[in-house]
Amino acid sequence: MSTTSDSKATVVEECRGVLHVYTDGSIVRSSRPSFNVPVNDDGIVLWKDVVFDPTHNLQLRLYKPAHSAGSKLPVFYFFHGGGFCIGSRTWPNWQNYCFQLTSQLPAVVVAPEYRLAPENRLPAAIEDGFTAVKWLQAQAVSNEPDPWLSHVADFSRLFISGDSAGGNMAHHLAAGLGLASPELAPVRVRGYLLLGPFFCGTMRTKSEAEGPKDAFLNLELIDRYWRLCLPVGETTDHPLVNPFGAHSKSLEGTKLDPILVVAAGSDLLKDRTEDYAKRLKEWGKDVEYVEFEGQQHGFFTNDPNSEASTKLMQVVKQFVEKHMGQD
């Protein structure tokens, strides 16, 4: 936890009780997660932390089933959310979700950290996402890869997913790596899963403008996250924020791997998420769009045992199984 440099300084920005920005420019982060839920570690999934970027001291959390049938498993990357400002692989809501992904897919799950704003504004997080998948490539070609990967992971079957801000990162990885991810060889991405991706734009959508003020992710918090994470002076039509903004590279001619796009029906981001999937489909991309009526942003990690969350896990599993062996 950092401390303020001036005892008279007052808070000007606050995010879920975890991040406080003061008038003197100082930043205080709490080590306490904003989601106080128990960790459901029942031993059927093993996990450990590994440094993947020594330069920035970034770690990832590796998960694997405690007992596997012998055949190698797909690798499933999961980037956490938090508006690019808060969150961690260690938070119990995302750790519990990674436990479920590992056991139910089953898969080797990789949950990387990335640098957070406002200390590290975009594009820092996006750069860290690419560094994290390059780490997997280095493992694949190493003479001494991590034994958790060498004995269990199938490097030719990688899926990249993300929740909220992590979904935004998954999009940029999909667009940057392109079809079949040639620059990652021998690692090969088979598909991307964008779970409530965190996009925006200067023109409000209907769901943003008319969404309830008491939504889990309300408009005030959305605007605050972007205010804190965007490069200074930029608007929400920045290419890293709005895939279809005036300065964004057109995706029409970009060949992409299959993408699953998931929206929560009561999420203020719903219209933007639906439009993203619709536009890519119109350009001939292999896109599947699934909407969960009445659900709030992040429902699958906030309430992982709900009926909707259980259904989403089946959707994720079906997507992985469908695309796992395609060449």
BAMARZA-673615 format. One line per 4 residues: number of its first residue (from 1); their letters; for each residue z, x, y of N, C-alpha, C. Coordinates in pm, whole numbers, padded with zeros to 5 digits. Layout:
% BAMARZA-673615
NUM	A	Z/X/Y/Z/X/Y/Z/X/Y; ...
END
This chain:
% BAMARZA-673615
1	MSTT	00000/00084/-00119/00000/00000/00000/00000/00088/00125; -00088/00057/00219/-00090/00130/00345/00005/00063/00443; 00033/00128/00553/00124/00073/00653/00061/00074/00790; 00111/-00013/00878/00056/-00017/01012/00106/00102/01092
5	SDSK	00026/00141/01190/00063/00255/01272/00141/00213/01396; 00148/00084/01422/00216/00035/01541/00300/-00086/01503; 00430/-00076/01522/00519/-00185/01482/00495/-00311/01564; 00427/-00299/01680/00399/-00415/01763/00265/-00479/01730
9	ATVV	00190/-00418/01641/00059/-00472/01604/00074/-00605/01533; -00022/-00693/01552/-00021/-00824/01488/-00143/-00841/01399; -00133/-00933/01304/-00242/-00956/01209/-00356/-01030/01276; -00478/-00978/01258/-00596/-01047/01311/-00683/-01103/01198
13	EECR	-00673/-01047/01080/-00748/-01097/00964/-00656/-01092/00842; -00661/-01198/00759/-00578/-01202/00638/-00657/-01268/00526; -00652/-01211/00407/-00726/-01266/00292/-00631/-01287/00175; -00600/-01413/00149/-00521/-01457/00033/-00388/-01382/00017
17	GVLH	-00329/-01339/00128/-00200/-01271/00123/-00206/-01130/00071; -00325/-01081/00039/-00340/-00949/-00022/-00385/-00844/00080; -00474/-00886/00170/-00529/-00795/00269/-00490/-00841/00409; -00435/-00749/00489/-00401/-00778/00628/-00462/-00671/00718
21	VYTD	-00538/-00715/00819/-00595/-00624/00917/-00525/-00651/01049; -00479/-00543/01115/-00397/-00555/01236/-00475/-00521/01363; -00416/-00561/01476/-00481/-00540/01606/-00503/-00393/01637; -00423/-00305/01579/-00441/-00161/01605/-00542/-00097/01510
25	GSIV	-00607/-00182/01428/-00708/-00131/01335/-00653/-00091/01199; -00524/-00090/01183/-00466/-00051/01055/-00482/-00163/00952; -00477/-00125/00827/-00500/-00217/00717/-00386/-00204/00616; -00333/-00318/00575/-00228/-00319/00473/-00278/-00398/00353
29	RSSR	-00274/-00335/00237/-00310/-00402/00113/-00188/-00412/00024; -00169/-00530/-00032/-00060/-00549/-00127/-00111/-00516/-00266; -00026/-00456/-00347/-00064/-00428/-00486/-00049/-00553/-00573; 00006/-00659/-00515/00028/-00783/-00590/-00100/-00865/-00590
33	PSFN	-00147/-00909/-00706/-00268/-00992/-00709/-00242/-01129/-00650; -00348/-01192/-00597/-00330/-01325/-00539/-00325/-01433/-00646; -00354/-01398/-00770/-00348/-01494/-00881/-00233/-01455/-00973; -00123/-01524/-00961/-00003/-01491/-01038/-00003/-01570/-01168
37	VPVN	-00082/-01523/-01263/-00090/-01588/-01393/-00058/-01485/-01501; -00005/-01529/-01615/00028/-01433/-01721/-00096/-01372/-01785; -00085/-01249/-01828/-00193/-01183/-01901/-00184/-01222/-02048; -00293/-01276/-02101/-00294/-01324/-02240/-00341/-01214/-02335
41	DDGI	-00262/-01110/-02346/-00298/-00996/-02430/-00233/-01014/-02567; -00309/-01072/-02661/-00254/-01103/-02793/-00290/-00999/-02898; -00353/-00889/-02857/-00381/-00781/-02950/-00515/-00788/-03020; -00589/-00899/-03004/-00718/-00908/-03074/-00828/-00831/-02999
45	VLWK	-00796/-00792/-02875/-00888/-00710/-02795/-00814/-00584/-02751; -00879/-00469/-02768/-00823/-00342/-02721/-00886/-00307/-02587; -00812/-00238/-02501/-00867/-00201/-02372/-00808/-00070/-02324; -00883/-00004/-02237/-00836/00120/-02175/-00913/00142/-02046
49	DVVF	-00860/00227/-01958/-00924/00258/-01831/-00990/00396/-01835; -01105/00405/-01769/-01183/00528/-01766/-01233/00552/-01623; -01228/00674/-01575/-01285/00708/-01444/-01436/00722/-01459; -01512/00645/-01381/-01659/00658/-01389/-01717/00724/-01265
53	DPTH	-01640/00731/-01157/-01687/00796/-01035/-01574/00881/-00977; -01566/01008/-01017/-01458/01095/-00968/-01461/01113/-00816; -01580/01108/-00756/-01592/01129/-00611/-01508/01028/-00533; -01513/00903/-00576/-01439/00796/-00508/-01320/00748/-00590
57	NLQL	-01290/00819/-00699/-01179/00784/-00788/-01187/00638/-00833; -01305/00598/-00877/-01326/00461/-00925/-01314/00456/-01077; -01242/00355/-01123/-01223/00337/-01267/-01291/00210/-01316; -01314/00206/-01444/-01359/00085/-01510/-01266/00058/-01627
61	RLYK	-01261/-00067/-01667/-01179/-00104/-01782/-01271/-00140/-01897; -01254/-00068/-02008/-01333/-00090/-02129/-01258/-00182/-02223; -01328/-00280/-02279/-01270/-00372/-02376/-01355/-00370/-02503; -01289/-00378/-02618/-01362/-00394/-02743/-01276/-00475/-02840
65	PAHS	-01338/-00547/-02934/-01259/-00621/-03033/-01176/-00524/-03117; -01055/-00563/-03150/-00969/-00477/-03232/-01028/-00459/-03371; -01099/-00559/-03417/-01163/-00552/-03549/-01308/-00597/-03535; -01401/-00510/-03572/-01542/-00547/-03569/-01599/-00541/-03710
69	AGSK	-01709/-00615/-03729/-01766/-00628/-03863/-01845/-00506/-03906; -01859/-00408/-03817/-01934/-00287/-03855/-02062/-00272/-03778; -02129/-00383/-03745/-02253/-00374/-03668/-02220/-00350/-03521; -02310/-00280/-03453/-02285/-00249/-03313/-02300/-00374/-03225
73	LPVF	-02224/-00376/-03116/-02215/-00493/-03030/-02289/-00470/-02898; -02338/-00579/-02836/-02398/-00565/-02704/-02292/-00521/-02602; -02339/-00463/-02493/-02250/-00421/-02384/-02263/-00524/-02272; -02150/-00570/-02221/-02148/-00676/-02121/-02069/-00628/-02000
77	YFFH	-02139/-00601/-01891/-02073/-00560/-01766/-02023/-00684/-01691; -01903/-00675/-01637/-01849/-00785/-01556/-01792/-00729/-01426; -01857/-00765/-01314/-01809/-00725/-01181/-01725/-00838/-01123; -01601/-00805/-01083/-01511/-00908/-01031/-01554/-00956/-00893
81	GGGF	-01496/-01067/-00849/-01522/-01123/-00717/-01416/-01082/-00616; -01413/-01157/-00505/-01316/-01129/-00400/-01378/-01105/-00264; -01500/-01156/-00244/-01563/-01146/-00113/-01589/-01004/-00066; -01597/-00910/-00159/-01613/-00767/-00130/-01492/-00708/-00057
85	CIGS	-01386/-00786/-00042/-01269/-00743/00036/-01142/-00729/-00047; -01127/-00810/-00151/-01007/-00805/-00234/-01049/-00810/-00381; -00951/-00795/-00470/-00978/-00805/-00613/-00974/-00671/-00683; -00956/-00678/-00815/-00947/-00557/-00896/-00969/-00593/-01042
89	RTWP	-01016/-00495/-01118/-01029/-00513/-01263/-00894/-00542/-01326; -00785/-00504/-01258/-00650/-00518/-01314/-00589/-00656/-01289; -00652/-00738/-01203/-00594/-00869/-01175/-00597/-00955/-01301; -00490/-01029/-01329/-00478/-01100/-01457/-00586/-01205/-01480
93	NWQN	-00633/-01273/-01373/-00736/-01375/-01395/-00863/-01315/-01450; -00904/-01199/-01399/-01027/-01135/-01449/-01002/-01062/-01580; -00882/-01008/-01599/-00854/-00944/-01727/-00856/-01047/-01840; -00797/-01164/-01816/-00799/-01269/-01917/-00941/-01311/-01950
97	YCFQ	-01027/-01318/-01848/-01165/-01357/-01872/-01238/-01251/-01954; -01208/-01125/-01927/-01269/-01017/-02005/-01221/-01019/-02149; -01095/-01055/-02172/-01045/-01072/-02308/-01130/-01177/-02381; -01154/-01289/-02313/-01231/-01397/-02375/-01375/-01355/-02403
101	LTSQ	-01438/-01289/-02306/-01575/-01243/-02327/-01584/-01148/-02447; -01489/-01056/-02455/-01491/-00956/-02562/-01481/-01021/-02699; -01389/-01115/-02712/-01362/-01175/-02843/-01463/-01283/-02880; -01512/-01358/-02780/-01594/-01474/-02813/-01743/-01444/-02818
105	LPAV	-01790/-01339/-02748/-01934/-01314/-02755/-01977/-01267/-02894; -01920/-01171/-02963/-01831/-01065/-02915/-01915/-00953/-02852; -01847/-00867/-02775/-01918/-00760/-02703/-01821/-00651/-02663; -01877/-00537/-02627/-01801/-00435/-02556/-01812/-00471/-02409
109	VVAP	-01702/-00501/-02345/-01703/-00545/-02206/-01660/-00430/-02115; -01734/-00412/-02007/-01707/-00307/-01910/-01681/-00373/-01775; -01562/-00353/-01719/-01524/-00414/-01591/-01500/-00306/-01488; -01599/-00273/-01405/-01584/-00164/-01309/-01517/-00208/-01179
113	EYRL	-01449/-00113/-01116/-01404/-00130/-00979/-01519/-00096/-00886; -01503/-00132/-00759/-01595/-00086/-00655/-01518/-00080/-00523; -01568/-00001/-00431/-01499/00015/-00304/-01500/-00117/-00225; -01386/-00145/-00160/-01368/-00270/-00090/-01375/-00252/00061
117	APEN	-01413/-00360/00128/-01415/-00367/00274/-01280/-00421/00323; -01245/-00397/00450/-01328/-00335/00554/-01324/-00182/00557; -01242/-00120/00471/-01240/00027/00470/-01376/00082/00431; -01442/00014/00338/-01575/00056/00291/-01667/-00065/00296
121	RLPA	-01738/-00079/00404/-01826/-00194/00421/-01952/-00179/00335; -02021/-00292/00316/-02149/-00286/00245/-02240/-00185/00314; -02320/-00109/00239/-02356/-00128/00098/-02270/-00053/-00003; -02148/-00011/00033/-02067/00071/-00058/-02051/00006/-00195
125	AIED	-02018/-00123/-00199/-01996/-00191/-00327/-02123/-00193/-00412; -02237/-00218/-00348/-02364/-00223/-00421/-02395/-00085/-00480; -02372/00019/-00402/-02393/00155/-00452/-02304/00184/-00572; -02181/00137/-00566/-02088/00159/-00678/-02132/00084/-00803
129	GFTA	-02195/-00030/-00784/-02247/-00104/-00900/-02353/-00023/-00973; -02443/00039/-00899/-02545/00124/-00961/-02481/00246/-01028; -02381/00304/-00962/-02311/00419/-01021/-02246/00380/-01154; -02191/00260/-01159/-02122/00215/-01280/-02217/00202/-01399
133	VKWL	-02339/00150/-01376/-02433/00138/-01489/-02496/00273/-01522; -02508/00361/-01422/-02556/00496/-01451/-02456/00571/-01539; -02328/00540/-01525/-02226/00599/-01612/-02254/00563/-01758; -02296/00439/-01783/-02328/00398/-01920/-02446/00477/-01973
137	QAQA	-02546/00501/-01888/-02660/00582/-01929/-02614/00724/-01966; -02526/00780/-01884/-02475/00915/-01914/-02403/00918/-02048; -02332/00811/-02080/-02266/00802/-02210/-02368/00795/-02323; -02475/00722/-02299/-02576/00702/-02403/-02648/00831/-02440
141	VSNE	-02662/00923/-02345/-02735/01048/-02372/-02641/01166/-02396; -02512/01142/-02385/-02415/01250/-02401/-02400/01293/-02546; -02374/01421/-02567/-02344/01470/-02702/-02204/01428/-02746; -02119/01397/-02649/-01984/01353/-02679/-01949/01229/-02596
145	PDPW	-02013/01115/-02627/-01982/00993/-02552/-01842/00943/-02587; -01791/00855/-02505/-01662/00794/-02535/-01670/00729/-02673; -01575/00761/-02762/-01582/00706/-02899/-01581/00554/-02904; -01524/00491/-02805/-01527/00345/-02803/-01669/00293/-02792
149	LSHV	-01756/00371/-02728/-01894/00331/-02712/-01981/00380/-02827; -01965/00507/-02864/-02053/00566/-02965/-02044/00493/-03099; -01927/00441/-03132/-01909/00376/-03262/-01932/00225/-03258; -01931/00166/-03139/-01932/00019/-03131/-02048/-00036/-03049
153	ADFS	-02088/00035/-02942/-02181/-00022/-02845/-02327/00001/-02880; -02408/-00103/-02861/-02553/-00093/-02872/-02609/-00078/-02731; -02645/00045/-02695/-02688/00073/-02559/-02821/00004/-02524; -02893/-00040/-02622/-03022/-00105/-02595/-03005/-00255/-02567
157	RLFI	-02881/-00303/-02566/-02855/-00446/-02540/-02744/-00457/-02436; -02784/-00442/-02309/-02688/-00451/-02198/-02711/-00579/-02121; -02601/-00647/-02090/-02603/-00764/-02002/-02514/-00734/-01882; -02560/-00773/-01764/-02486/-00746/-01641/-02450/-00878/-01575
161	SGDS	-02321/-00898/-01553/-02275/-01025/-01496/-02179/-00998/-01381; -02154/-01102/-01304/-02057/-01090/-01196/-02012/-01226/-01147; -01889/-01230/-01101/-01826/-01349/-01047/-01825/-01339/-00894; -01889/-01434/-00825/-01887/-01441/-00679/-01949/-01315/-00616
165	AGGN	-01870/-01230/-00549/-01925/-01107/-00494/-01988/-01023/-00606; -01928/-01027/-00724/-01985/-00959/-00840/-02120/-01015/-00880; -02139/-01147/-00859/-02269/-01208/-00886/-02374/-01160/-00787; -02333/-01140/-00663/-02422/-01080/-00563/-02464/-00941/-00609
169	MAHH	-02368/-00863/-00659/-02398/-00728/-00707/-02494/-00732/-00825; -02475/-00829/-00916/-02564/-00841/-01031/-02706/-00869/-00986; -02721/-00952/-00883/-02855/-00979/-00828/-02922/-00851/-00780; -02849/-00770/-00704/-02908/-00648/-00650/-02939/-00546/-00759
173	LAAG	-02860/-00547/-00863/-02892/-00462/-00978/-03019/-00511/-01047; -03032/-00642/-01062/-03153/-00698/-01125/-03277/-00662/-01045; -03270/-00679/-00913/-03386/-00650/-00828/-03413/-00500/-00821; -03307/-00419/-00821/-03323/-00275/-00809/-03369/-00207/-00936
177	LGLA	-03324/-00256/-01051/-03358/-00193/-01179/-03489/-00245/-01235; -03525/-00370/-01202/-03652/-00426/-01246/-03656/-00458/-01395; -03771/-00509/-01438/-03789/-00552/-01576/-03769/-00436/-01674; -03683/-00457/-01773/-03655/-00361/-01881/-03582/-00236/-01832
181	SPEL	-03541/-00231/-01705/-03458/-00122/-01648/-03501/00017/-01694; -03627/00057/-01667/-03677/00185/-01718/-03597/00307/-01675; -03537/00304/-01555/-03464/00422/-01507/-03330/00440/-01578; -03290/00341/-01660/-03163/00353/-01734/-03183/00401/-01877
185	APVR	-03306/00421/-01920/-03333/00456/-02060/-03243/00572/-02107; -03190/00560/-02230/-03218/00464/-02336/-03142/00332/-02324; -03060/00317/-02221/-02994/00188/-02197/-03100/00088/-02152; -03089/-00035/-02203/-03183/-00138/-02160/-03108/-00267/-02129
189	VRGY	-03131/-00318/-02007/-03073/-00447/-01969/-03156/-00558/-02032; -03087/-00656/-02089/-03155/-00770/-02150/-03144/-00896/-02064; -03048/-00899/-01975/-03033/-01017/-01892/-02919/-01003/-01793; -02921/-01092/-01693/-02821/-01093/-01587/-02758/-01232/-01580
193	LLLG	-02629/-01234/-01547/-02556/-01361/-01538/-02485/-01365/-01402; -02531/-01453/-01314/-02476/-01466/-01179/-02386/-01590/-01177; -02256/-01568/-01173/-02158/-01677/-01183/-02105/-01710/-01044; -02158/-01815/-00983/-02119/-01850/-00847/-02145/-01738/-00749
197	PFFC	-02268/-01683/-00744/-02295/-01564/-00663/-02266/-01586/-00515; -02214/-01483/-00452/-02171/-01487/-00313/-02287/-01446/-00223; -02366/-01546/-00181/-02475/-01526/-00086/-02443/-01603/00041; -02517/-01575/00147/-02497/-01650/00271/-02623/-01641/00355
201	GTMR	-02615/-01693/00476/-02724/-01690/00571/-02677/-01752/00702; -02751/-01725/00809/-02707/-01777/00938/-02725/-01928/00950; -02819/-01985/00876/-02837/-02130/00874/-02748/-02190/00766; -02659/-02281/00805/-02568/-02342/00709/-02643/-02434/00612
205	TKSE	-02602/-02432/00486/-02652/-02530/00392/-02567/-02656/00404; -02612/-02764/00341/-02537/-02890/00345/-02400/-02874/00283; -02392/-02806/00168/-02263/-02792/00100/-02168/-02704/00181; -02221/-02606/00254/-02136/-02524/00340/-02084/-02603/00459
209	AEGP	-02174/-02676/00525/-02140/-02748/00648/-02050/-02868/00623; -02069/-02933/00507/-01997/-03058/00482/-01891/-03046/00372; -01873/-02925/00319/-01775/-02907/00212/-01632/-02926/00262; -01541/-02961/00172/-01402/-02986/00213/-01334/-02862/00267
213	KDAF	-01254/-02880/00373/-01182/-02767/00433/-01077/-02710/00340; -01033/-02791/00242/-00930/-02743/00148/-00991/-02691/00018; -01123/-02663/00018/-01187/-02606/-00101/-01124/-02471/-00133; -01128/-02434/-00261/-01071/-02305/-00302/-01132/-02191/-00221
217	LNLE	-01264/-02197/-00201/-01332/-02101/-00114/-01388/-02181/00003; -01311/-02194/00110/-01355/-02275/00223/-01440/-02193/00320; -01498/-02263/00418/-01594/-02198/00507/-01527/-02090/00592; -01404/-02115/00634/-01333/-02016/00715/-01315/-01885/00639
221	LIDR	-01282/-01896/00510/-01263/-01776/00429/-01396/-01707/00400; -01500/-01787/00376/-01634/-01730/00356/-01674/-01645/00477; -01660/-01704/00595/-01697/-01632/00718/-01611/-01508/00738; -01484/-01517/00702/-01394/-01403/00719/-01434/-01287/00629
225	YWRL	-01466/-01318/00503/-01510/-01213/00412/-01633/-01141/00467; -01732/-01219/00512/-01855/-01156/00563/-01827/-01076/00690; -01739/-01126/00774/-01703/-01055/00896/-01644/-00918/00864; -01568/-00911/00756/-01499/-00788/00719/-01585/-00691/00638
229	CLPV	-01685/-00744/00565/-01759/-00655/00474/-01899/-00617/00522; -01955/-00692/00614/-02089/-00659/00663/-02087/-00531/00745; -02197/-00457/00745/-02208/-00345/00839/-02184/-00397/00981; -02114/-00321/01063/-02079/-00365/01198/-02206/-00403/01277
233	GETT	-02200/-00522/01336/-02313/-00568/01417/-02416/-00649/01343; -02406/-00657/01210/-02505/-00730/01130/-02465/-00877/01114; -02563/-00961/01083/-02540/-01104/01059/-02552/-01134/00911; -02525/-01259/00874/-02533/-01299/00733/-02676/-01319/00685
237	DHPL	-02774/-01283/00766/-02912/-01276/00717/-02947/-01134/00674; -02848/-01047/00669/-02867/-00911/00619/-02921/-00918/00476; -03014/-00830/00435/-03073/-00835/00301/-02971/-00831/00187; -02856/-00768/00208/-02756/-00765/00101/-02680/-00896/00088
241	VNPF	-02697/-00984/00186/-02624/-01111/00190/-02715/-01229/00162; -02833/-01228/00223/-02929/-01337/00210/-03056/-01285/00143; -03076/-01315/00014/-03194/-01264/-00057/-03325/-01313/00002; -03320/-01419/00084/-03443/-01476/00139/-03445/-01471/00292
245	GAHS	-03367/-01380/00348/-03364/-01364/00493/-03491/-01301/00546; -03507/-01305/00678/-03630/-01256/00741/-03656/-01108/00713; -03549/-01032/00692/-03564/-00887/00670/-03548/-00848/00522; -03539/-00948/00434/-03521/-00920/00291/-03657/-00900/00225
249	KSLE	-03663/-00806/00134/-03785/-00783/00058/-03813/-00903/-00031; -03936/-00950/-00030/-03971/-01065/-00113/-03960/-01031/-00261; -03903/-01122/-00336/-03887/-01103/-00480/-04005/-01161/-00558; -04100/-01220/-00487/-04210/-01289/-00555/-04286/-01196/-00649
253	GTKL	-04310/-01073/-00607/-04387/-00980/-00688/-04302/-00888/-00775; -04171/-00908/-00773/-04081/-00822/-00851/-04062/-00879/-00991; -04087/-00798/-01092/-04066/-00843/-01229/-03920/-00826/-01266; -03859/-00934/-01314/-03715/-00935/-01340/-03686/-00969/-01485
257	DPIL	-03574/-00919/-01534/-03524/-00962/-01664/-03471/-01104/-01652; -03448/-01174/-01765/-03395/-01311/-01760/-03264/-01318/-01683; -03247/-01428/-01609/-03128/-01447/-01528/-03068/-01584/-01554; -02937/-01587/-01578/-02862/-01712/-01585/-02788/-01729/-01454
261	VVAA	-02807/-01842/-01388/-02741/-01870/-01260/-02649/-01989/-01280; -02522/-01972/-01249/-02421/-02076/-01270/-02361/-02117/-01136; -02354/-02248/-01113/-02295/-02301/-00991/-02185/-02401/-01026; -02083/-02407/-00942/-01980/-02510/-00952/-02016/-02621/-00855
265	GSDL	-02015/-02744/-00902/-02064/-02857/-00822/-01991/-02880/-00692; -01862/-02847/-00687/-01783/-02867/-00566/-01761/-02738/-00487; -01840/-02637/-00519/-01833/-02509/-00449/-01918/-02515/-00323; -01867/-02467/-00212/-01946/-02465/-00089/-02071/-02379/-00103
269	LKDR	-02073/-02289/-00201/-02189/-02203/-00225/-02294/-02270/-00313; -02268/-02394/-00357/-02354/-02458/-00457/-02499/-02469/-00414; -02524/-02518/-00292/-02663/-02538/-00247/-02738/-02406/-00241; -02670/-02303/-00194/-02735/-02172/-00182/-02765/-02116/-00321
273	TEDY	-02673/-02136/-00414/-02692/-02089/-00552/-02808/-02161/-00618; -02812/-02293/-00600/-02920/-02374/-00658/-03055/-02334/-00599; -03060/-02311/-00468/-03184/-02271/-00402/-03232/-02135/-00453; -03139/-02044/-00477/-03173/-01912/-00531/-03246/-01928/-00664
277	AKRL	-03188/-02007/-00755/-03249/-02026/-00887/-03385/-02097/-00874; -03392/-02196/-00787/-03516/-02273/-00770/-03630/-02184/-00721; -03601/-02101/-00621/-03706/-02014/-00567/-03756/-01914/-00670; -03663/-01855/-00745/-03707/-01759/-00847/-03791/-01827/-00954
281	KEWG	-03753/-01949/-00991/-03831/-02024/-01090/-03971/-02051/-01038; -03982/-02089/-00911/-04114/-02118/-00852/-04203/-01995/-00851; -04141/-01876/-00851/-04217/-01751/-00855/-04241/-01704/-00998; -04208/-01787/-01095/-04238/-01756/-01234/-04136/-01670/-01306
285	KDVE	-04018/-01656/-01248/-03914/-01575/-01314/-03848/-01656/-01426; -03795/-01584/-01523/-03724/-01646/-01635/-03580/-01672/-01590; -03558/-01790/-01534/-03428/-01825/-01476/-03375/-01953/-01538; -03249/-01951/-01575/-03181/-02070/-01626/-03070/-02106/-01527
289	YVEF	-03069/-02232/-01482/-02968/-02278/-01386/-02879/-02382/-01452; -02748/-02360/-01441/-02650/-02453/-01498/-02547/-02485/-01391; -02522/-02615/-01371/-02424/-02659/-01270/-02311/-02736/-01337; -02189/-02706/-01296/-02071/-02772/-01353/-02014/-02868/-01249
293	EGQQ	-02042/-02995/-01270/-02006/-03099/-01175/-01855/-03105/-01150; -01818/-03116/-01022/-01678/-03135/-00986/-01592/-03010/-00989; -01652/-02896/-01025/-01573/-02774/-01038/-01571/-02695/-00907; -01464/-02619/-00888/-01448/-02535/-00770/-01497/-02393/-00798
297	HGFF	-01515/-02320/-00691/-01555/-02179/-00701/-01455/-02103/-00789; -01509/-02026/-00886/-01424/-01943/-00971/-01344/-02019/-01075; -01387/-02140/-01109/-01310/-02225/-01202/-01286/-02159/-01336; -01379/-02078/-01382/-01372/-02023/-01518/-01271/-01911/-01533
301	TNDP	-01234/-01846/-01423/-01127/-01747/-01431/-00994/-01804/-01382; -01001/-01900/-01289/-00877/-01961/-01239/-00813/-02052/-01343; -00896/-02117/-01425/-00846/-02205/-01531/-00931/-02183/-01656; -00913/-02068/-01724/-01004/-02027/-01831/-01001/-02116/-01955
305	NSEA	-00900/-02201/-01967/-00890/-02285/-02087/-00933/-02429/-02061; -00986/-02457/-01944/-01032/-02593/-01914/-01156/-02627/-01995; -01189/-02755/-01999/-01307/-02800/-02073/-01435/-02737/-02015; -01442/-02732/-01880/-01560/-02673/-01816/-01571/-02525/-01846
309	STKL	-01458/-02454/-01845/-01460/-02310/-01873/-01502/-02283/-02017; -01455/-02367/-02108/-01494/-02354/-02249/-01644/-02376/-02265; -01696/-02476/-02192/-01840/-02504/-02198/-01920/-02388/-02140; -01871/-02330/-02030/-01941/-02217/-01970/-01946/-02100/-02067
313	MQVV	-01838/-02074/-02138/-01838/-01964/-02234/-01947/-01985/-02338; -01969/-02109/-02380/-02075/-02138/-02476/-02213/-02113/-02414; -02228/-02148/-02286/-02354/-02123/-02215/-02381/-01974/-02207; -02278/-01897/-02174/-02291/-01751/-02166/-02329/-01694/-02302
317	KQFV	-02260/-01741/-02406/-02286/-01691/-02541/-02429/-01723/-02585; -02475/-01843/-02556/-02612/-01882/-02593/-02715/-01797/-02519; -02688/-01768/-02392/-02780/-01685/-02315/-02788/-01545/-02374; -02673/-01488/-02407/-02669/-01353/-02465/-02741/-01351/-02600
321	EKHM	-02713/-01449/-02685/-02775/-01452/-02818/-02927/-01472/-02807; -02969/-01551/-02709/-03113/-01579/-02692/-03191/-01454/-02653; -03129/-01370/-02568/-03203/-01258/-02510/-03165/-01122/-02571; -03075/-01121/-02666/-03023/-00996/-02717/-03129/-00910/-02786
325	GQD	-03223/-00975/-02854/-03317/-00897/-02934/-03458/-00894/-02881; -03481/-00946/-02763/-03618/-00951/-02712/-03668/-00812/-02676; -03797/-00788/-02702/-03861/-00661/-02665/-03975/-00687/-02568
END
